[in-house]
Amino acid sequence: MVYKLNHELAQSFEKRFGYEPAKLYFSPGRVNLIGEHTDYNGGHVFPAAISVGTYGAIAPRDDQEIRTYSANFPEAGIQLIALDDIALRQYDTWIKYLRGVMTEMAKFGYPVTKGFDLAIVGDMPTASGLSSSASLEMLLINMLADLMGYEIDKLTIVKMGQAVENDYLGLKTGIMDQFAVAFGEDEQAIFLDTNTLEYEMVPAEFGDYRLLVMTTNKKRELVDSKYNERRAETEAALALLQETVDIQTLGDLTTDQFLVSSASLTADNDVIMRRARHAVTENQRTVEAKAALQDHDLETFGQLLTASHNSLRDDYEVTGIELDTLVDAALTQAGVLGARMTGAGFGGSAIALVEEARVPEITAAVGEAYTTKIGYQPSFFVAEIVAGTHEIK
């Protein structure tokens, strides 16, 4: 991949701190091709790391001070933190992720005991739903592990990042985002069983088509509470279903098994059963999408993307007018095989599988339709599938 911001970040580090950084890193964002809201339901997901993400520059200090700078928030300037104080203070800025990472690293037996200078910059669209938080978490853990000389396997790093979300920030997220960011490989999607954490790398070969990311640019509000609400609803559905069938997660059910076991429960529990129906059918779609991509059957793959969006709209109710407008507009264009929201929903981004030669006309048409209906412009970029968090050589 082409590292767009590494030189800018190195110069920014030197300008602020007066010397060159010891190391530079890149941590990608992610798109989920399909398998949405299945990771905390024991199902399959199919994400890939992408070439927008977070860059970091770091150097050790010979004292117990931490100096940080974010090029995305230059007005904040350099923030000075004593190593012993970071665990004692609350932060509303991105520093809360640094504090959370250092807290969870210590819990896992990898304390950070050295001071350091740190600068970061990201090029993900704001509130894009492309896992900027997981990108930052994986970046910080890798940088601080290297700083301390720790050798930590990727899965442990992933679990640390998830712990930052679950235990420190109070978000009941699954493991997909951190896994995709850490385990990504060039031009490979990750077919992950979130129940067992077994995974398979699948070539993301789209032929004459490209993965177009369409960002709503909506200011996302109440996403965290709605996310936790959906998780509580599927957990309630699971508890009811366990009274009639021996399962540990919704991912254990096939679509046919769900239809049989839920038949007597639907009338009085319509909402939570629709949530469960999405989790079960989405898991099946994800398995089918992986097979379609391996068979180079892009038409079927695209149809599964669209079916996924319809389920997220109707059964899981996490899309909203902005994402629906992007997807609906894309699907009216020639050269589009399928489209769906990606990420948690309620804003953020959608993806579409589009003919490469038609990308300019498709983005123009979708952008015009969206701006006319919503009142402000979306953003677009073609995703490049890249390697997970790594040091830039």
N, C-alpha and C positions, 0 to 999 in steps of 0.2 A: 504494500500500500504506500501511498504518498503521505508522509507525515506533514500536515498542513501548518501546524503551529509549533513544532519543536524548536525552530530557530528563534521565533518570536518569544517563546517562553524562556529559552536560555538567555536571551538578551534582557528580558524583563527581570530575571533572577539576578543577573550581574548588575543591572542598574540599581535595584533595590538593596541588594546585600553587599555589593562592592567586590564580588569575586565570582568566578565561574562555578556552576553547580557540579557536584561530583558525578551525578547520574541523572539521566532523563528517562521517563517512562511514558507509555501510552496505555490507556485502558478504554476499550470500546464500549459503545452502547449496544443495544440489541433490538432486533425485531423478533417477534414470535410469528412464524409462518402460519401456525395453526395450533390449537390446543390451549384455548384461553380459559382462565379460571378453573383449570383442571389440576394445577400443580399442588394445591392444598386439598384436593379431593382424591389423591392417590392415583391420578391418571397419567396419561402421556402428554408431553409437550414437544414442540418442534421448533426451537429458536435458533437464531444465528447471530453471531457478533458482527457489528457493522463499523464502518470506517469513521463515523462521527463518535466522539467520546470525550475523554478527559486526559489531559497531559499533566505530568508532574515533574518537577525538578527539585532535587534534595541534596543537602550536604550536611555532614555531621558537625557538631560544635564540640568544643572542649569544656563546656560548662553545662548547667542544667536549665538553660533557657531554650524556649521554642519561639522562632519568629516565622510568621506565615504571611503570605500575600496571595490574593486571587486577582488575576488580570481581568476576570469578569466583574469584579466589584472594586475597581481602582479607588473609588471614593473612600473605602474603608482603610486604605493604606496598609502599612505593616502592622500586624497585631503581635504584641509581645505577651508571652505566657510563660510563667515559671512551670517547669515540669511537674513539680509537686502540687501546683494549683489547679491544673487542668481538670482533675477529677472532682474538684470541689466547687466548680462554678457551672452555671447554666448558660447556654449559648443559643441564640436564635438564628445565627448565620450558619454557613457551611461548617464552621468550627465544631458544631454539635456532632457532625459525622466523625471528625478527628477525635473528639472526646469519646464518642461511642466506640470507635475502632480501638483506641488505646485501652478502654475499659474492658472490652471483650477479649482482646489479645492477652491481657493480664489474667483474666479468668481461665483462658485456655492454657495458661502456663508460659506465655511469651510476653513478659512485661517489657515496656520501652523505658529504658533507664538512662538514655543519652539525650542530650539536647540536639536540636537540629534546626536548620533553615529550610523552609519549604515554600515553593510557589506552584500554583496550579492555574490552568486555563482550560475551558471546555468549549466545544463548538457544536453542541447539541442545541436544537431549537428549544426555547423556554417552554416548560410544561408540555413537552412533546410525548411523554409516555414511553420513552425509549430507554428507560432505566438509567437515568443520570445518577440516581442514588447508588445503585449497585456498581456502576462504573467507578464512582468515587470511592466506595468502600473497598473494592478490589484493588484500586490504585494505591490507596493509603496502606492497606495491609501488606501488599507486596513491597512497597517502598520501605516501610518501617521494619519489616522482617529482614530485608537486605541490610538496612542500616545497623541492625543489631547482630547480624550474622546468623540469624535463625534459618534453618532449612525446614520449611513447612510444606507439606503436600497440598496439592490444589484443593482436594475435597475438604480438608480442614480449613483452608482459607475461605472456601465457599460457606462453610458452616459458621465461621466467625462473622462473615458479612450478614448472613441471615439472622444471626443472634443480635446484631446491631439493630436490625429492623424489628425483630420480635420482642426482644427483652429490653432494649435500651429506648427505642422510639415508640414501642407499643403498637406496631403494625403487624397484623396477623398474616404476613405474606408467606408464600411458599418459597421454594428453593430455586425456581427456574431462573430468575434474573441473574443472581450471582453465579449460578452454574454456567449459563451461557456466556457471561462476560469472562469468566476464568478459563473455561475449557474450549472456547471458540478456536477454529482453525480456518485458514484461508480457503474460501470457496466450499465450505462444508457447513451443513446444518446439523444440529444435534438432536437426535431422536432419543428422548430421555424418559424412562419410567420413573416417575417421582416417588413411587412406592418403594422400589428396590434400589434406586439410583444407578441402575444399569443403563448404559447408553451406547448408542451406535452413531458413528459419523456417517452422514449421507451426503454425497456430492450434490451441491446446489447448482445443478446444470439446467439453465432455462433457455438454452438455444438462442433463438432470435428475440427472446423476451427478456425484460428486465423487471426487477422489483422496485416499483415506484413508491416511495414513502410520501404520504400526504398528511401534513400537520395542520390541525384545526386552528392553532394559535388562540384557542380559548383559554381564558384565565380559569384554571381548574380550582374549584372550591368543594369542600366536603368530600373529596375523593377518599380520604383516609377512613372517615366514618362509614361511608357507603361500602367501601371494600370490606371492612370488618363486619358490616351488616350482612353482606352476601355470604361471607364465610359462616356466620352464625346460622343463616338460613339453610345452607347445605348440611351443616352439622345436625340441625334439627331434623332435616329430611332423612339423613343417614340413621339417626336414632330410631325413627319410625320404621324405616325399612328393615332394620335389624331385628324387629319383632317378628318379621315374616320370612326373612332369608338370612343365611349365615354369611355375612360379609364383614370385612374390616373397614373398607373404604368404598365410596361410590365407584371408584375405578375398577372394583372387582366385578361390577355388573356389566353384562352385555345389554344392548338395547332391548332385545326380546325379553330377557330376564327382568329388566326394569318395568316393562309394560305389564308383565304378569304380576309382579310383586307389588306394584303401585296401584293396580286397578281398584282395590277396595279402599285406598287411602286418599285418592285424589279429591273427591267431592268436598271434604271438610278441610283439606290442607292444600288448596290449589296453588298458592304462591310458592310454598317451599317445595312442592312436587315439581313445579315448573323449573325451579332452580336446579333440582336434582336431575330432571330430564335433560337440561342443557349439559350438565357435567358428564352424564353418561353418554349422550349422543355425540358430544364434542370429542370425547375420548375415542369413540369409534371412528369419527371423521379423521382424527389425527393419525390413527393407524392406517386408514385407507389413503390418506394424503402422502404418507411416507412411501407406500407401495407405488402410488401413481408417479411420484417423482423419480423413484428408482427405475420405473418402466418408461420414463420419459414421456408419460401421458400427461402433458401439460393442460389439456382441455379438462380432463377429470380433476386434476389438481386445482385448477381455477374454479370449477364448479363447487368443490369442497370448501374453498375459501369463502365463496358467497353464501353457501349454506351455513357456515360457521357464523357469519355476521348476522344472518337472519335469526339464528338461535340466540345469539347474544342480545339482539334487539327485542325479540318477542318473549323468550323464556327467562333470560337472565336480566334483562332490562338495564343494561349498562352502557348503551350507545349514546343516545341523545341526538338532538336535531343536527348538531354540527357534524358528527361522524356519519350519521345517516345521509346527510346531504353530500358529503364527499363520496361515499360509496355509491349512492344512487347515481350521481353525476358521472362517475367513472364507468359504471356499468352500461351507460347509454352510448359510450364511445366505441367506435370501431377499433379493433386491435387490443381490447381488454378482455382477458380470459376469466377474470374473477377479482373480487375485492372484499376486504373485511377490515374491521377495526383491529388494532393490535395493542396489547397492553391492558391496563386495568379498565379503561373506558372513561366515560363521563368527560369527554374531551380527549386531548392527546392526539394520537395519530392513527391513520389507516394505511393499509398497503394495497397495492393493485399489481397484478401481473400483466404487464403491458408490452406491446410490440415495440422494440427498440426504436425503429424508424419513426414511430408515431409519438414518441414521448413529448416533443415540443407542442404538437397540436392538442394532445390529450391534456397536458398540464394547463394550457391556455383555456380550453373549453371548461374543464373542471373548475379552474380558478374563477372564471367569469360566473359560472352557475353558483358557486359557493358565495362569492362576494355579493351577488345580487340578492341572494336569499338571507344570508347571515349578517351582512353589513360590514365585514372586514375581510381582508385577504388571507388565504391559507398559504402555506409554504410547501415546496416540493423538493425532493432530491432523489436520485437513483442510488439505491443502497449497494455498497460494495461489501461483500462478506469477507471478514478478515480474522486474524488470529486474536486470541484472548490477551489479557493484560500481560505486558512484557516490557523489559528494558529496551530502549532504543539504542542500538549499537552505534 
